[in-house]
Amino acid sequence: MQLTLATHPVTEIRFGTPTRLEDTTLYADTEELRQILLEDNCLREVEFEIVRPGESCRAGPVFDIIEPRAKARGASPDFPGILGPPRTAGMGTTHILEGTAVTVLREKSPGDSRGGYVLEMSGAPAEGTLYASLHHLIVIPHAQAGLPDHAQHKTYRLAGLKTAVYLSRASFDHSPASMQTFAAVGPDEENRADLPRVAYVGQIFSRQRKPEQDEQILYGANTDGMLPVVLHPDEWLDGALLPSYHASLGGAETYFYQNHPVIIELYARHRARELNFVGTVATVASADNFDRERNCHFSANLVKSVLRADAAVLTKFGGGVPHTDLSETARLLEGMGIKTAVQVTDLARDRRVESALLFNFPEVNAIVCIGGNSTSWKAPRVERVIAASPELKDRLAGPLEIEALNVVGVANQQGASRLRAMVY
């Protein structure tokens, strides 16, 4: 199994026809794109905006952020199980428009008084997120009236993924600036007997919330009834995994999975012959003790008996309860002789005791604390607001006080945060 990423840097997005890549400028034919997206009968209209780094702009509420990527002919499908047949992802060449993002907005706020999950392009909040450095094509979908929430969310997902693939195909006739091949697991196993075998265990959903009908997370399926599963790392990077429809709960976007920092780092250390990256386990955080016992034991057994790892890195998805699944899985692994390192986020200042109660195993002692979830900023009024309705624009315009959890890309729980939590 081998994945090659062909990178095409982009320094500007403009509206123009036809859709094309000229040097490092991407031209987007939004009329052609609109017709493609409106093939989905659940969509009645769609709008587009362009946002540049450093612009005094705020957009939201954000549904998802996607890096424009498209598969070359003969490779695995684009986003299998959703846009393509449900075949194994992570094979062949994928073309990437580096420096760009497709950002999809919701039509209504999820209920937060600050307007939900927002994209900040300037000021102090923007310093904490990678997304402020990207050129964004904003997609504002308008679903047909009367659709249930799950159908609206599926429409948003399709619009975002189709746009990302459509834009990236403009690079097919161009030579990439760079190419990187990922083929860590398996090919040279006999030459790595002296290296520690390291696995990654990542939560992709939390049962704190029931999966929505049609919530496309793993190969187009939701996680209802899911047991832990072994995945090749390339599957994470190449469209097999997508975030929950409520990405802010887990601090993950499609762009995050496409550039998963833990997997990328383990690959880098594998190439440097510091370790032998042997694979991954995807799991979910549980809602009750029975599910927790089953999933934690299954995850630990896959790491030990299937991947035969000597060490494992674990990350969580969601609020406080996933701490329990994370720590219990790590405890079980430590008891099997497998060394663990876990990543956790700080909780709000008044919940440190709760966090300690959820996670207090002396043997799980390699802990990386990331996040800065309790950080907040006084964000000024911005010159430009992008939202699906006048009411949302008024709410987002500012000035307002905004927390890290409400700025997309800041409070990532799985290794992509630029903030560090410290206790004084």
DRENMAR-308479 format. One record per residue (C-alpha): residue in three letters; x, y, z. Coordinates in pm, 1 decimal. Example, Ala and Ser with C-alpha at 12.3 -4.5 7.8 and 13.67 -1.06 7.14 Angstrom:
ALA;1230.0;-450.0;780.0
SER;1367.0;-106.0;714.0
***
This chain:
MET;0.0;0.0;0.0
GLN;154.4;328.8;-110.2
LEU;22.1;685.4;-112.9
THR;192.7;969.0;-303.1
LEU;99.1;1330.4;-231.0
ALA;164.9;1565.8;-523.6
THR;172.7;1923.4;-393.4
HIS;85.6;2235.6;-593.7
PRO;138.7;2561.2;-394.5
VAL;-131.4;2827.7;-429.4
THR;-76.6;3188.7;-321.4
GLU;-403.2;3340.6;-444.7
ILE;-761.6;3242.9;-532.0
ARG;-964.4;3446.2;-782.4
PHE;-1302.7;3405.8;-944.7
GLY;-1261.4;3338.2;-1316.8
THR;-1348.1;3111.4;-1602.8
PRO;-1250.8;2845.2;-1675.8
THR;-1136.5;2692.0;-1350.2
ARG;-759.7;2666.0;-1385.2
LEU;-425.0;2688.4;-1210.9
GLU;-189.0;2953.4;-1350.1
ASP;147.7;2944.1;-1176.5
THR;36.4;2975.4;-812.2
THR;-299.1;3144.9;-877.6
LEU;-617.8;2936.7;-869.9
TYR;-912.2;3061.0;-1076.3
ALA;-1253.2;2922.9;-976.6
ASP;-1546.7;2917.5;-1218.2
THR;-1823.1;2944.1;-961.8
GLU;-2104.2;2918.3;-1218.4
GLU;-1981.3;2577.5;-1331.7
LEU;-1922.2;2475.7;-970.8
ARG;-2270.4;2593.6;-872.3
GLN;-2429.0;2369.9;-1136.4
ILE;-2230.8;2070.2;-1011.4
LEU;-2336.7;2128.4;-651.3
LEU;-2702.6;2190.2;-742.4
GLU;-2719.8;1838.3;-884.4
ASP;-2795.5;1754.0;-520.9
ASN;-3171.8;1806.1;-504.1
CYS;-3150.6;1884.8;-133.2
LEU;-2965.1;2204.7;-218.7
ARG;-3168.2;2503.3;-345.3
GLU;-2884.4;2758.9;-378.6
VAL;-2518.2;2810.5;-300.2
GLU;-2299.7;3120.1;-261.7
PHE;-1923.0;3161.8;-275.5
GLU;-1677.7;3406.9;-121.0
ILE;-1298.7;3433.1;-118.6
VAL;-1105.4;3514.9;199.7
ARG;-732.9;3593.6;218.3
PRO;-481.7;3567.3;504.9
GLY;-465.7;3877.0;724.3
GLU;-799.9;4011.4;604.4
SER;-1021.4;4173.6;867.3
CYS;-1282.0;3904.6;826.3
ARG;-1488.1;3663.2;1035.3
ALA;-1693.5;3377.8;885.5
GLY;-1928.6;3130.0;1043.1
PRO;-2074.7;2921.3;1178.5
VAL;-1823.5;2678.5;1023.5
PHE;-1945.0;2330.4;931.7
ASP;-1615.6;2194.7;796.2
ILE;-1280.1;2290.6;642.4
ILE;-1132.8;2072.9;366.4
GLU;-801.6;2085.5;184.4
PRO;-861.0;2067.1;-193.7
ARG;-742.5;1721.6;-297.4
ALA;-822.0;1494.3;-591.1
LYS;-712.9;1145.8;-685.0
ALA;-523.8;1081.3;-1007.9
ARG;-655.5;825.6;-1254.2
GLY;-592.5;468.0;-1143.1
ALA;-574.0;556.2;-774.3
SER;-823.6;482.8;-497.0
PRO;-1148.5;686.3;-518.1
ASP;-1204.7;1041.3;-397.4
PHE;-1357.0;1020.8;-48.4
PRO;-1465.1;655.8;-82.4
GLY;-1808.5;570.7;45.8
ILE;-1929.6;927.5;-18.1
LEU;-1813.5;1056.3;-357.1
GLY;-1669.7;725.4;-476.6
PRO;-1729.8;355.3;-421.7
PRO;-1640.7;219.9;-74.0
ARG;-1296.5;93.8;-166.7
THR;-982.5;120.0;44.0
ALA;-840.8;472.1;56.5
GLY;-472.8;559.4;62.7
MET;-344.3;421.2;-266.7
GLY;-203.6;597.5;-572.0
THR;-140.7;968.6;-626.7
THR;-337.9;1250.1;-464.9
HIS;-302.5;1607.7;-596.9
ILE;-311.4;1884.0;-333.3
LEU;-364.1;2260.3;-365.1
GLU;-136.6;2360.2;-78.2
GLY;-216.2;2685.7;100.4
THR;-588.1;2670.4;22.5
ALA;-902.9;2547.6;194.5
VAL;-1269.1;2495.7;118.6
THR;-1466.2;2624.7;417.0
VAL;-1833.4;2527.3;440.1
LEU;-2071.6;2731.7;654.5
ARG;-2389.2;2629.0;835.2
GLU;-2717.5;2811.2;779.2
LYS;-2793.2;2843.7;1148.3
SER;-2598.4;2866.3;1470.5
PRO;-2577.1;2548.1;1677.4
GLY;-2709.8;2756.1;1967.5
ASP;-2401.0;2925.4;2106.6
SER;-2450.5;3292.2;2187.8
ARG;-2121.6;3376.7;2011.2
GLY;-2241.1;3228.4;1683.8
GLY;-2092.4;2879.6;1707.1
TYR;-1765.5;2776.6;1545.2
VAL;-1605.9;3069.5;1357.2
LEU;-1314.4;3133.7;1122.5
GLU;-1097.5;3424.0;1241.6
MET;-859.9;3567.3;980.5
SER;-700.8;3851.1;1180.1
GLY;-620.7;3963.8;1533.3
ALA;-518.8;3763.6;1838.3
PRO;-755.7;3464.9;1785.7
ALA;-613.1;3413.0;1435.4
GLU;-263.3;3367.3;1579.4
GLY;-377.5;3040.8;1736.5
THR;-500.6;2872.5;1419.5
LEU;-335.9;2746.3;1101.9
TYR;-651.7;2829.1;908.4
ALA;-583.6;3203.1;927.2
SER;-278.5;3150.3;702.9
LEU;-476.6;2984.6;421.6
HIS;-664.2;3118.3;119.8
HIS;-1027.1;3011.4;159.1
LEU;-1303.8;2952.8;-89.4
ILE;-1607.2;2991.9;136.2
VAL;-1908.5;2778.6;40.4
ILE;-2244.8;2894.8;177.2
PRO;-2502.4;2624.4;102.1
HIS;-2876.7;2686.8;130.5
ALA;-3069.8;2363.5;177.5
GLN;-3426.9;2304.6;71.9
ALA;-3682.9;2417.5;329.0
GLY;-3813.1;2157.6;570.1
LEU;-3517.3;1918.7;557.5
PRO;-3434.8;1750.2;889.2
ASP;-3100.5;1843.1;1040.9
HIS;-2924.2;1521.9;938.3
ALA;-3025.1;1573.4;573.7
GLN;-2905.4;1935.3;582.9
HIS;-2573.6;1825.2;725.0
LYS;-2530.2;1559.3;457.7
THR;-2595.5;1826.1;194.5
TYR;-2329.0;2051.1;348.0
ARG;-2083.8;1761.2;347.8
LEU;-2141.7;1675.7;-16.4
ALA;-2106.3;2040.5;-119.3
GLY;-1774.2;2074.5;59.3
LEU;-1618.4;1751.8;-66.8
LYS;-1733.9;1805.2;-425.5
THR;-1589.1;2157.2;-421.7
ALA;-1255.0;2035.6;-285.0
VAL;-1220.1;1768.6;-555.7
TYR;-1340.6;2003.3;-833.1
LEU;-1080.8;2268.1;-746.9
SER;-791.4;2025.7;-710.6
ARG;-853.8;1870.3;-1050.0
ALA;-735.0;2200.3;-1196.8
SER;-382.5;2086.3;-1104.9
PHE;-388.5;1762.2;-1306.2
ASP;-209.2;1906.6;-1609.9
HIS;64.1;2070.6;-1400.2
SER;385.5;1930.0;-1261.5
PRO;377.1;1930.7;-880.5
ALA;626.7;2138.4;-686.8
SER;698.0;1838.9;-465.2
MET;599.1;1476.3;-419.7
GLN;605.2;1273.5;-100.9
THR;541.8;901.6;-71.9
PHE;398.8;732.5;238.4
ALA;460.1;361.3;262.8
ALA;565.2;303.9;619.3
VAL;384.0;-8.7;721.3
GLY;513.0;-345.7;607.6
PRO;749.5;-322.6;306.6
ASP;1084.6;-331.5;491.2
GLU;973.3;-503.5;809.9
GLU;1269.7;-741.0;812.9
ASN;1512.1;-446.8;817.8
ARG;1355.9;-287.3;1124.9
ALA;1380.7;-563.3;1382.1
ASP;1601.1;-345.8;1601.0
LEU;1353.8;-55.6;1616.3
PRO;1063.1;-9.6;1861.0
ARG;727.4;-92.5;1703.1
VAL;494.9;203.8;1755.0
ALA;118.9;223.4;1693.0
TYR;-133.6;506.4;1703.4
VAL;-477.3;476.2;1870.6
GLY;-713.7;759.3;1779.0
GLN;-1070.4;823.1;1890.9
ILE;-1282.8;940.4;1596.4
PHE;-1612.4;999.0;1777.4
SER;-1757.8;1023.9;2126.7
ARG;-2078.1;857.5;2239.5
GLN;-2151.9;1169.1;2444.9
ARG;-2366.8;1239.5;2140.4
LYS;-2560.0;982.9;1938.1
PRO;-2444.7;961.4;1574.4
GLU;-2682.6;1130.4;1334.9
GLN;-2858.7;935.8;1066.3
ASP;-2637.5;945.6;752.5
GLU;-2347.6;1095.9;949.8
GLN;-2059.5;1008.1;718.8
ILE;-1749.4;946.3;931.3
LEU;-1575.5;621.3;829.8
TYR;-1604.9;526.6;462.2
GLY;-1942.2;701.0;447.1
ALA;-2090.6;529.1;754.0
ASN;-2166.0;667.3;1097.5
THR;-2010.1;505.6;1403.3
ASP;-2324.9;352.1;1552.8
GLY;-2228.8;7.0;1680.5
MET;-1866.9;51.0;1572.8
LEU;-1594.0;-160.8;1730.5
PRO;-1226.1;-59.5;1721.7
VAL;-1074.6;-124.2;1379.0
VAL;-719.5;-143.6;1243.4
LEU;-651.6;109.6;966.1
HIS;-346.0;174.4;755.6
PRO;-216.5;527.0;833.7
ASP;-265.9;625.9;468.5
GLU;-640.1;571.2;505.5
TRP;-654.3;851.8;764.1
LEU;-467.9;1088.8;532.6
ASP;-659.8;1011.4;216.5
GLY;-1032.3;1049.0;275.0
ALA;-1144.9;737.0;462.7
LEU;-1211.4;939.6;778.9
LEU;-1416.1;1255.3;814.0
PRO;-1517.1;1448.2;1126.6
SER;-1852.5;1443.7;1298.4
TYR;-2116.5;1680.8;1164.6
HIS;-2051.4;1864.9;1492.1
ALA;-1676.3;1901.8;1449.5
SER;-1640.7;2158.6;1727.1
LEU;-1715.3;1884.1;1981.8
GLY;-1396.9;1703.7;1887.7
GLY;-1180.7;1984.2;1759.7
ALA;-1130.4;1817.8;1420.0
GLU;-1203.9;1911.5;1060.8
THR;-1152.1;1717.9;737.7
TYR;-838.9;1930.0;681.7
PHE;-705.8;1798.9;1013.4
TYR;-743.7;1433.5;912.9
GLN;-584.9;1505.1;573.9
ASN;-282.0;1648.4;756.5
HIS;-302.3;1446.4;1078.7
PRO;-4.3;1574.4;1283.5
VAL;46.7;1257.6;1489.2
ILE;48.7;1031.6;1184.2
ILE;271.3;1270.9;987.7
GLU;517.1;1286.8;1279.7
LEU;525.4;908.2;1323.8
TYR;590.1;872.9;949.8
ALA;878.1;1123.5;974.3
ARG;1036.6;931.8;1261.0
HIS;982.0;606.5;1070.2
ARG;1173.7;745.6;769.4
ALA;1449.8;864.9;1003.6
ARG;1470.7;508.2;1140.5
GLU;1393.6;619.6;1494.4
LEU;1100.8;377.5;1514.8
ASN;892.7;128.8;1318.7
PHE;544.7;274.0;1259.6
VAL;330.9;-39.9;1242.4
GLY;-24.5;91.7;1204.0
THR;-324.4;251.8;1369.0
VAL;-644.7;169.8;1553.1
ALA;-954.8;386.4;1510.8
THR;-1199.2;373.9;1801.8
VAL;-1480.3;568.3;1970.0
ALA;-1532.7;697.3;2323.4
SER;-1811.9;512.7;2501.3
ALA;-2136.2;618.6;2666.3
ASP;-2155.3;348.1;2934.2
ASN;-1928.3;114.6;3125.9
PHE;-2012.6;-194.9;2919.6
ASP;-1916.6;-29.2;2591.1
ARG;-1611.3;124.7;2755.2
GLU;-1482.7;-209.4;2883.9
ARG;-1538.9;-376.7;2548.3
ASN;-1385.9;-102.5;2332.2
CYS;-1084.5;-41.7;2554.4
HIS;-1000.4;-412.8;2571.8
PHE;-1053.4;-454.3;2196.8
SER;-828.5;-155.1;2119.8
ALA;-553.3;-275.9;2350.9
ASN;-568.1;-627.6;2209.2
LEU;-543.3;-500.4;1849.3
VAL;-234.6;-298.7;1940.2
LYS;-70.1;-594.6;2114.1
SER;-180.2;-900.1;1916.9
VAL;-240.8;-766.0;1566.1
LEU;3.3;-474.7;1535.9
ARG;247.7;-634.8;1786.4
ALA;350.4;-290.2;1908.4
ASP;605.0;-205.2;2176.2
ALA;461.2;143.4;2228.6
ALA;150.8;344.1;2140.7
VAL;40.9;707.2;2108.5
LEU;-322.7;777.6;2206.2
THR;-549.9;1077.0;2140.4
LYS;-909.9;1150.7;2234.7
PHE;-1218.8;1309.9;2076.9
GLY;-1465.5;1522.8;2270.9
GLY;-1508.1;1644.7;2627.0
GLY;-1431.5;1498.3;2967.3
VAL;-1573.5;1146.7;2937.1
PRO;-1338.0;1043.2;2652.6
HIS;-1056.2;1096.6;2906.0
THR;-1182.0;775.9;3070.9
ASP;-1159.9;562.8;2755.6
LEU;-821.2;710.6;2670.7
SER;-673.1;645.2;3012.1
GLU;-825.2;297.5;3051.6
THR;-690.0;187.9;2712.1
ALA;-347.2;325.2;2808.9
ARG;-365.9;147.7;3147.0
LEU;-444.6;-183.1;2978.7
LEU;-156.9;-136.7;2733.5
GLU;86.2;-53.2;3011.3
GLY;-22.4;-372.2;3187.8
MET;62.3;-564.9;2869.7
GLY;412.3;-416.4;2868.8
ILE;338.8;-161.9;2596.5
LYS;462.7;189.2;2673.0
THR;209.7;466.2;2609.5
ALA;204.2;840.0;2550.8
VAL;-133.0;1016.0;2571.1
GLN;-246.5;1360.2;2459.2
VAL;-508.9;1542.8;2664.2
THR;-650.1;1894.7;2670.7
ASP;-699.1;2122.1;2965.1
LEU;-1057.1;2159.3;3078.7
ALA;-1209.0;2481.9;3202.5
ARG;-1045.7;2629.2;3510.6
ASP;-1323.9;2513.2;3742.4
ARG;-1312.0;2147.8;3625.4
ARG;-958.3;2037.8;3710.5
VAL;-1080.8;1810.6;3991.5
GLU;-1325.8;1643.7;3753.9
SER;-1045.0;1585.8;3503.6
ALA;-824.4;1426.0;3769.5
LEU;-1105.2;1192.8;3875.3
LEU;-1155.2;1079.3;3516.1
PHE;-785.1;1016.4;3461.2
ASN;-562.7;912.4;3751.4
PHE;-347.6;605.9;3675.1
PRO;13.3;628.0;3800.4
GLU;137.9;389.6;3530.8
VAL;8.6;623.6;3256.0
ASN;277.1;881.8;3315.9
ALA;377.0;1007.2;2969.4
ILE;115.9;1279.7;2925.6
VAL;119.9;1565.2;2675.1
CYS;-119.7;1844.1;2770.6
ILE;-226.5;2054.5;2474.4
GLY;-506.5;2296.1;2402.3
GLY;-562.1;2614.1;2596.3
ASN;-936.9;2553.3;2587.1
SER;-1007.2;2812.1;2858.2
THR;-830.0;3092.6;2667.1
SER;-1054.6;3378.3;2553.8
TRP;-1007.7;3701.4;2360.0
LYS;-1186.9;4030.6;2317.8
ALA;-1222.2;4026.1;1940.2
PRO;-1283.0;4363.3;1770.5
ARG;-1542.0;4444.5;1509.1
VAL;-1424.0;4324.9;1166.9
GLU;-1457.8;4494.1;830.7
ARG;-1615.3;4192.7;663.2
VAL;-1848.8;3922.4;793.0
ILE;-1950.5;3614.9;593.8
ALA;-2253.4;3417.0;707.0
ALA;-2565.4;3255.3;564.5
SER;-2813.1;3514.6;697.2
PRO;-2825.2;3881.6;804.5
GLU;-2899.5;3774.5;1162.9
LEU;-2583.5;3565.3;1179.6
LYS;-2380.5;3846.6;1025.9
ASP;-2499.5;4086.3;1295.2
ARG;-2411.2;3835.3;1568.1
LEU;-2061.9;3773.9;1432.2
ALA;-1966.1;4130.0;1342.1
GLY;-1831.6;4212.0;1688.5
PRO;-1687.8;4336.2;1903.0
LEU;-1733.6;4018.2;2103.6
GLU;-1560.6;3799.0;2357.0
ILE;-1472.9;3467.8;2202.5
GLU;-1330.5;3152.0;2356.6
ALA;-1072.7;2918.2;2206.6
LEU;-1336.7;2645.6;2168.3
ASN;-1532.8;2874.7;1936.2
VAL;-1246.3;2954.2;1695.8
VAL;-1196.4;2682.2;1437.0
GLY;-848.2;2531.7;1452.3
VAL;-748.3;2664.3;1795.6
ALA;-864.4;2399.2;2043.5
ASN;-767.2;2089.5;1849.6
GLN;-740.7;1794.3;2089.5
GLN;-526.3;1566.8;1875.9
GLY;-198.3;1744.0;1822.5
ALA;-268.7;2039.4;1591.3
SER;-310.5;2310.6;1855.7
ARG;-70.8;2607.1;1866.1
LEU;-157.6;2690.0;2227.0
ARG;-5.1;2531.7;2536.0
ALA;-193.1;2490.8;2862.5
MET;-5.0;2606.0;3173.0
VAL;-107.1;2625.3;3538.0
TYR;34.7;2916.4;3741.8
***
